[in-house]
Amino acid sequence: MDHEDLRQWSKRAADWAADYHAGLRDRPVRAPLVPGAVARQLPMTPPESAEPMEAIWADFERIVPDGMTHWQHPRFFAYFPANAAPASMLAEQLVNAMACNALIWQTSPAATEVEQVMIGWLAQAVGLPEAFTGTIHDSATNATLSAVLTMREKALDWRGLDEGLSGGPMLRFYASAETHSSVDKAIRVAGIGQRNLVKVAVDGDRAMTGAALAAAIAADRAAGLVPAGVILCAGGTSVGAFDRIGDCIAAAQAAGVPVHVDAAWAGSAMICPEFRTLWAGIEGADSIVFNPHKWLGAQFDCSVQFLRDPGAQVRTLGLRPTYLETAGREEIVNFNEWTVPLGRRFRALKLWFVLRAYGLEGLRSRIRNHIAWAIEARDQLAALPGVEIVTEPRLSLFTFALEDEAATEALLARINDDGRIYLTQTRVDGRFAIRVQVGSFDCCHEDVMLIAKIVEEMLASCLSKPLPLP
Ligand code: PLP
């Protein structure tokens, strides 16, 4: 296959993409497959000779689409969304064509400079002060890891990078149990050790308070341990919990401990000023991660980390061997020095396209609709006999359950086997509950209203006690 062939096949791929999206509502959201079903259809040895693209394409159509869980399906209400707005897909096609590695400014000046400007646009869009700058990572996991490594090195006065961690002081980090497992992973990978991630107790609203944080830090100091960093939850994955952001930041600042905030999902909602009370005080954070690849439409992967002062992170992660120097341009920004990997994709182009193609108003109205529709779906479910709302909507996420765990599990299995919608589960204080999050870029009111209809249809067969007669 050469570039002229690619011209033809790209047109066919664009048509395929349009048809695929137009037909999504007719497909089951979750792949109805058993493990191994796809692998069994592939030969076990690689081809020795080139194959015609027609044959490759035919196999793709035969094997792959039916083997996918359709993340862009308008009735994908599972996990959190990974939205790909059409303008984002278009930008990614252009990025694919240029296929750059934007590791330093010189290797793709436009990639670096569009990224700098997009960070500025997004900081304004979510209401952060001008002082914030930042970078784009592949994932929130890597952004949080970068923040944890930076907080670790600050606490060690940058000795860990050189001397390693053995024999050093016992560093302590603080987060609530509502934070995502990527925080635990970062703590493990950064050599802190899971037992040194203090899970600070939350209040009745599942929020860490400044007082609880201050007490945990003080107890550690009194025991001779070294508080090194706080990770706050702004929109937890399980039920959308928010720590008392301003309160906790004030407590951390009073104790001289830096703060990273995980707003991977909820950060997108902060483009709507009315939701910013949920993270009031955020301007005091040292680092904030939010994923435009979740709710904003700039497709996976695109995770933004805002930094109040990038100096500490660059000192932690930056290396500039001779082969990465740009002669005579020592002052330029090389974004690989802000992140763990050296190689980096041109992720900012899709942000540029999305922000311009929909405008902040267009994006806000989608998010506001999702939240309003989630509340409506919650009310419809609450009116069904046997259904109990376990956690109330936080932005567009809430949970519900039936009287007992087996019945709730059976209901979830039936819903997902049916395929018209896709929901996932969590545990709330030990109780198994079904999560509903509304956030698909293309979903409409009717799609969301189907949730309660489907639950109602399946309810009778899942409840252990018969429903009372009307
Ligand atoms: N933080 C929160 C709140 C999340 O919900 C997730 C994933 O859903 C993550 C972090 C990890 O995100 P990523 O997949 O970008 O690493």
Boltz pocket constraint, residues with backbone or C-beta under 6 A from the ligand:
constraints:
  - pocket:
      binder: B
      contacts: [[A, 80], [A, 138], [A, 139], [A, 140], [A, 141], [A, 142], [A, 180], [A, 182], [A, 235], [A, 236], [A, 237], [A, 262], [A, 263], [A, 264], [A, 265], [A, 291], [A, 303]]
      max_distance: 6.0
